[in-house]
Amino acid sequence: MIEKQETFDIWKRNVGSRILRWKSGLSPEDRNLFQDYSAASLGHLERYILANYSLASLRDKQSNPVLDACVSYFGETIINLLPG
């Protein structure tokens, strides 16, 4: 159990770097859609994922870093939108 917690703690510490790596690989147009962690950016994120990935992508280990970054962006956006 401690090992799983440590792995999760490492994952949490690296959220920002995962998001930055993902954004650096985007086109300038796409990158601009994900700058502000706004509610509107979540709609852009949904369209980006649906346009670029399929259910089969979830099984493809090469897609994992990008999808992990997308989920990280989603989570950080939700945290930023919460009051207080």
C-alpha positions in Angstrom: 0.0 0.0 0.0 2.8 2.4 0.8 4.4 1.8 -2.6 1.1 2.7 -4.3 0.9 5.9 -2.3 4.5 6.8 -3.2 3.8 6.2 -6.9 0.7 8.4 -6.7 2.6 11.1 -4.9 5.2 11.1 -7.6 2.5 11.2 -10.3 0.9 14.2 -8.5 4.2 16.1 -8.3 4.7 15.7 -12.0 1.3 16.9 -13.2 2.7 20.3 -14.4 5.6 18.8 -16.3 3.3 16.3 -18.0 0.9 19.1 -19.1 3.8 21.2 -20.4 5.3 18.3 -22.4 1.9 17.7 -24.0 1.3 21.4 -24.8 4.8 21.7 -26.3 3.9 19.0 -28.9 0.7 20.8 -29.9 0.3 23.1 -32.8 0.3 26.8 -31.9 -3.5 27.0 -32.5 -4.2 24.0 -30.3 -1.8 25.3 -27.6 -3.7 28.5 -27.4 -6.9 26.6 -26.6 -5.4 25.2 -23.4 -3.7 28.2 -21.8 -6.2 29.4 -19.2 -7.6 26.3 -17.5 -11.1 27.7 -18.1 -14.4 25.9 -18.3 -14.4 26.7 -22.1 -11.0 24.9 -22.5 -12.7 21.7 -21.3 -14.9 21.7 -24.4 -11.8 22.2 -26.5 -10.2 19.3 -24.7 -13.1 17.1 -25.4 -13.1 17.9 -29.1 -9.3 17.4 -29.2 -9.5 14.0 -27.6 -12.4 12.8 -29.8 -10.7 14.1 -33.0 -7.3 12.5 -32.2 -8.0 9.3 -30.1 -10.3 6.3 -30.2 -11.2 3.6 -27.7 -8.4 1.6 -29.1 -6.0 4.4 -28.1 -6.8 3.6 -24.5 -5.0 0.3 -25.0 -2.1 1.8 -27.0 0.8 2.4 -24.6 2.2 5.1 -27.0 -1.0 7.2 -26.4 -0.7 6.9 -22.6 1.5 9.9 -22.0 -0.7 12.2 -24.1 -3.9 10.9 -22.6 -2.4 11.1 -19.1 -1.5 14.8 -19.8 -5.1 15.4 -21.0 -6.5 13.9 -17.8 -4.1 15.9 -15.8 -5.1 19.1 -17.6 -8.8 18.2 -16.9 -8.1 17.7 -13.2 -6.1 20.9 -12.8 -8.9 22.8 -14.6 -11.5 21.4 -12.3 -9.4 22.3 -9.2 -8.9 25.8 -10.6 -12.6 26.3 -11.1 -13.6 25.2 -7.6 -14.5 28.1 -5.4 -12.2 28.9 -2.5 
